[in-house]
């Protein structure tokens, strides 16, 4: 039996997420539903793109990913279904898929056109659920939409590199539950520009000259634990998704603080990397 995942900005207070699950179970009682997240910031396309990009590949091939972010249908916000990497994605054509599609070419993209058959003011519940269940039964994308060749790009998906490749300017695309800030600079992109040069990372008034392999790398374990005072110190790592991340060691917004709160870093703030000439 297929798996349907849910990623939305609906939160946990309202009925929306529960209603979607109920509608799916009403059509396919034996289906498996997995919540990826219902805590995406409202209408935050880049945040949703980051979460779904880093979650979908952990699921079996053939999984159907229903993404309910900024999904109201209008002339500038059509609905699409995408087959990519042997997974299926159902969402609005608002840039959410462009982060994944920048690395993997979709096998098939259709613009969903079944709206005239469904009376709806809640397209995720009515349209997306119908499409997801159709796919789960083995149906093809061509039945629910017309083929298109391109999707809407997301802004600031690729960092800026100046002409002499002495600087990368990226932006913060996600702030995680620990208050760590994740940029749009991937490890492979960084290394391709760096070419072994020393560098300085700047975020507001904070500067870093080292990227650690993991959070505890900068801790000197030869010093007794009660004398280290490492909690609350800032550092930079390439995280488990290979994105450049500015973090605070053992961060906690309620106690030692986080990269976001202590450094005043917010979504879409810039982070620059300046390379030192040899």
C-alpha positions in Angstrom: 0.0 0.0 0.0 1.3 3.5 -0.9 2.4 6.1 1.5 1.1 9.7 1.4 3.1 12.4 3.3 1.8 15.7 4.4 3.7 19.0 4.6 1.7 22.1 5.4 1.6 25.4 7.2 -1.7 24.5 8.8 -0.3 24.1 12.4 -1.8 21.9 15.0 -4.7 24.1 16.4 -7.1 24.1 13.5 -9.0 21.3 11.8 -7.3 21.4 8.5 -4.6 18.7 8.8 -7.2 16.3 10.5 -9.7 16.9 7.7 -7.2 16.1 5.0 -6.3 12.8 6.7 -10.0 12.0 7.1 -10.7 12.6 3.4 -7.8 10.4 2.4 -8.9 7.6 4.7 -12.5 7.9 3.4 -11.2 7.1 -0.1 -8.5 4.6 0.9 -8.9 3.2 4.4 -5.8 1.1 4.2 -3.4 3.9 3.1 -0.5 5.0 5.3 -0.3 8.7 6.1 2.9 10.3 7.5 3.2 13.9 8.7 6.4 15.5 7.7 5.5 18.9 9.2 2.5 21.1 9.8 4.7 23.8 11.3 6.0 25.5 8.2 5.8 29.3 8.6 2.7 30.6 6.9 3.2 30.9 3.1 7.0 30.4 3.5 8.0 28.8 0.2 11.7 28.5 0.8 11.2 26.9 4.2 8.8 24.4 2.8 11.2 23.6 -0.1 14.0 23.0 2.3 12.0 20.7 4.5 10.5 18.6 1.7 13.9 18.4 -0.2 15.5 16.9 2.9 12.7 14.6 3.9 11.3 13.0 0.8 14.3 10.7 -0.1 14.0 8.9 3.2 10.7 7.4 2.1 10.3 4.4 -0.3 10.1 5.0 -4.0 6.5 5.6 -5.1 5.6 7.7 -2.0 3.2 10.5 -2.7 4.1 13.9 -1.1 1.1 16.3 -0.6 2.4 19.8 0.0 -0.1 22.4 1.3 1.6 25.8 1.2 0.1 28.8 -0.5 -2.2 26.5 -2.4 -5.1 28.8 -3.3 -5.8 28.5 -7.0 -5.5 31.7 -9.1 -4.1 32.6 -12.5 -0.6 33.0 -11.1 -0.7 30.0 -8.7 -1.7 26.9 -10.7 -1.6 23.4 -9.2 0.9 20.7 -10.4 1.7 17.1 -9.9 5.3 16.1 -10.4 7.0 12.7 -10.8 10.6 13.0 -9.8 13.2 10.5 -8.5 10.4 7.9 -8.5 8.4 10.0 -6.0 5.2 12.0 -6.6 4.7 15.6 -5.5 1.4 17.5 -5.4 1.5 21.2 -4.7 1.0 24.7 -6.0 3.4 25.8 -8.8 4.8 28.5 -6.6 8.5 27.6 -6.5 8.3 24.9 -3.8 9.6 22.2 -6.3 12.4 24.3 -7.8 14.9 23.5 -5.1 14.6 19.7 -5.7 14.3 20.2 -9.5 17.6 22.2 -9.5 19.4 19.0 -8.7 17.2 16.2 -10.2 15.3 16.5 -13.5 11.6 15.7 -13.2 10.4 12.6 -15.1 6.9 14.2 -15.6 5.2 17.5 -14.7 1.5 18.1 -15.2 -0.7 21.1 -14.5 -3.7 19.8 -12.7 -7.0 20.5 -14.6 -9.7 18.6 -12.6 -11.0 21.7 -10.8 -14.1 22.0 -12.9 -15.2 18.6 -11.6 -14.8 19.6 -8.0 -16.5 22.4 -6.0 -13.8 23.6 -3.6 -12.7 26.4 -1.4 -10.1 24.2 0.2 -8.0 22.8 -2.7 -5.6 20.8 -0.5 -8.5 18.9 0.9 -10.5 18.5 -2.3 -8.2 18.6 -5.3 -4.8 17.5 -3.8 -6.4 14.6 -2.0 -8.2 13.4 -5.1 -5.0 13.5 -7.1 -3.0 11.7 -4.4 -5.5 8.9 -4.1 -5.7 8.6 -7.9 -1.9 8.1 -8.0 -2.0 5.8 -5.0 -4.4 3.5 -6.9 -1.9 3.4 -9.8 -3.4 6.1 -11.9 -1.2 8.2 -14.3 -0.6 11.9 -14.1 -1.9 12.4 -17.6 -5.4 11.7 -16.4 -5.4 14.6 -13.9 -3.5 17.2 -15.9 -1.8 18.5 -19.0 1.9 18.1 -19.5 4.1 21.1 -18.9 7.9 21.5 -19.3 8.8 24.0 -16.6 7.9 25.0 -13.1 8.0 28.4 -11.5 11.5 29.1 -10.0 12.0 30.1 -6.3 13.8 33.4 -5.7 17.3 33.3 -4.2 17.7 29.6 -4.7 21.3 30.0 -6.0 23.8 32.1 -4.1 25.5 35.0 -5.9 29.1 34.8 -6.9 31.0 37.9 -8.0 32.9 38.1 -11.3 36.4 37.2 -9.9 35.0 34.5 -7.6 36.3 36.2 -4.5 32.9 36.3 -2.8 29.7 34.3 -2.3 26.6 36.0 -1.1 24.0 33.6 0.1 20.8 34.0 2.1 19.1 32.4 5.1 16.4 30.0 3.9 15.5 28.2 7.0 15.6 28.5 10.8 15.3 25.1 12.6 13.8 24.2 16.0 17.1 25.0 17.7 17.3 28.5 16.2 20.2 27.4 13.9 20.1 29.3 10.6 20.6 27.5 7.3 21.7 29.2 4.2 21.3 28.4 0.5 25.0 27.7 0.2 25.6 23.9 -0.4 28.9 22.3 0.4 29.6 21.3 -3.2 28.9 24.9 -4.4 31.2 26.3 -1.7 34.0 23.9 -2.5 33.7 24.6 -6.2 34.3 28.3 -5.7 36.7 28.0 -2.7 39.3 25.9 -4.4 41.3 25.5 -1.2 41.5 29.2 -0.4 41.1 30.6 3.2 37.9 32.5 3.8 35.9 34.6 6.2 32.1 34.1 6.7 30.2 37.2 7.7 26.7 37.3 9.1 25.7 40.8 10.5 28.6 41.6 12.8 29.7 38.0 13.3 32.6 36.5 11.5 33.9 32.9 11.2 37.0 31.5 9.6 36.4 27.8 10.1 33.7 25.4 9.0 33.4 22.4 11.3 32.5 18.8 10.4 30.1 18.5 13.3 28.9 20.7 16.1 31.3 19.4 18.8 34.4 19.7 16.7 35.4 23.0 18.2 35.2 21.7 21.8 38.5 21.1 23.5 37.8 17.9 25.3 41.2 18.0 27.0 39.8 20.8 29.2 37.7 19.6 32.2 34.0 19.9 31.4 33.3 22.5 34.1 35.9 24.8 32.6 34.9 24.8 29.0 31.9 27.1 28.8 31.2 26.1 25.2 27.4 26.3 25.4 26.2 29.4 23.6 29.3 29.8 21.4 28.7 30.3 17.7 30.1 28.1 15.0 29.6 27.1 11.4 29.0 23.6 10.0 27.8 22.0 6.8 24.8 20.3 8.3 23.4 16.8 7.6 21.8 18.1 4.4 25.2 19.7 3.3 23.9 23.2 3.6 26.1 25.9 5.3 24.6 26.5 8.8 25.4 29.0 11.5 24.7 27.5 14.8 25.1 27.9 18.6 26.6 25.0 20.4 23.8 23.3 22.4 21.5 26.2 21.7 18.3 26.8 23.6 16.4 30.0 23.0 15.1 30.0 26.6 18.6 29.7 28.2 21.8 30.1 26.3 20.1 31.5 23.2 20.4 30.5 19.6 22.1 31.7 16.4 18.9 33.4 15.4 18.2 35.2 18.7 21.8 36.0 19.7 23.0 37.1 16.3 19.8 38.7 15.2 19.6 36.5 12.1 16.3 36.2 10.2 15.0 34.5 7.1 16.3 36.0 3.9 19.2 37.9 5.7 22.4 37.7 3.7 25.5 35.7 4.6 28.7 36.4 2.7 31.9 34.4 2.3 35.0 36.4 1.3 37.9 34.4 -0.1 41.4 35.5 0.7 43.7 35.8 -2.3 46.7 33.5 -2.3 
